[in-house]
Amino acid sequence: MKTVHFALAAVALLGSAHPGSAQPLDFTLLPDHSFVQFEVLHFGTSTTRGRFGPLSGQATLDRAAGRGEVSLRIATAGVSTGLPVFDARLRQPDLLDSSGHPEAFFVSRNFRFEGERLVEVRGEFTLRGMSRPLTLKAQGFHCRIEPTARREVCGGDFEASFKRSDYGASFGLPLVGNDVRLLIQVEAARAIP
């Protein structure tokens, strides 16, 4: 339910850069291709799944230095499990608290590379007004030139996990799992100078 962390996915965009560029480049998340899916164990039997999005945010990457910054936002009221009654329950104060905290945030300035490949993005995730460290592990990340707009687009898939109780969302414990798995898909376009 803390799937709000999805925003984290945008961070991946930064890592798509190729070394050799002499200046930092700015990217903006593409909302049609940027979402976070979450999974949590339900009563020890099946896995409950849902998603948040679209994500919004910006990233800056200094390809030559292998550094970057990312700032992502996600509307907590945008949770969707396919069951409207359950979505409404997730928005309540003892879970996502969408009224009191309408957005969740992920920010990072810490990217880890192995050679030219982005491996992970370490940052801070804020949900329900509480901030904790969160690491996004890159499952894949690539860039391409979009032929119609003639701009660079980078995107990838990331995975992260956290304990919802760390953010004060303890309703249903221990019947509903405490461990939340996030699967993040993001694409971002480079700003045209």
Stockholm file with secondary structure:
# STOCKHOLM 1.0

chainA/1-193         MKTVHFALAAVALLGSAHPGSAQPLDFTLLPDHSFVQFEVLHFGTSTTRGRFGPLSGQATLDRAAGRGEVSLRIATAGVSTGLPVFDARLRQPDLLDSSGHPEAFFVSRNFRFEGERLVEVRGEFTLRGMSRPLTLKAQGFHCRIEPTARREVCGGDFEASFKRSDYGASFGLPLVGNDVRLLIQVEAARAIP
#=GR chainA/1-193 SS CGGGGGGGGGHHHHHTCCTTCSSEEEEEECGGGCEEEEEEEETTTEEEEEEECCCEEEEEEETTTTEEEEEEEEEGGGCBCSCHHHHHHHTSTTTTCTTTCCEEEEEEEEEEEETTEEEEEEEEEEETTEEEEEEEEEEEEEEEEETTTTEEEEEEEEEEEEEGGGGTCCTTTTTBCSEEEEEEEEEEEECCC
#=GC SS_cons         CGGGGGGGGGHHHHHTCCTTCSSEEEEEECGGGCEEEEEEEETTTEEEEEEECCCEEEEEEETTTTEEEEEEEEEGGGCBCSCHHHHHHHTSTTTTCTTTCCEEEEEEEEEEEETTEEEEEEEEEEETTEEEEEEEEEEEEEEEEETTTTEEEEEEEEEEEEEGGGGTCCTTTTTBCSEEEEEEEEEEEECCC
//
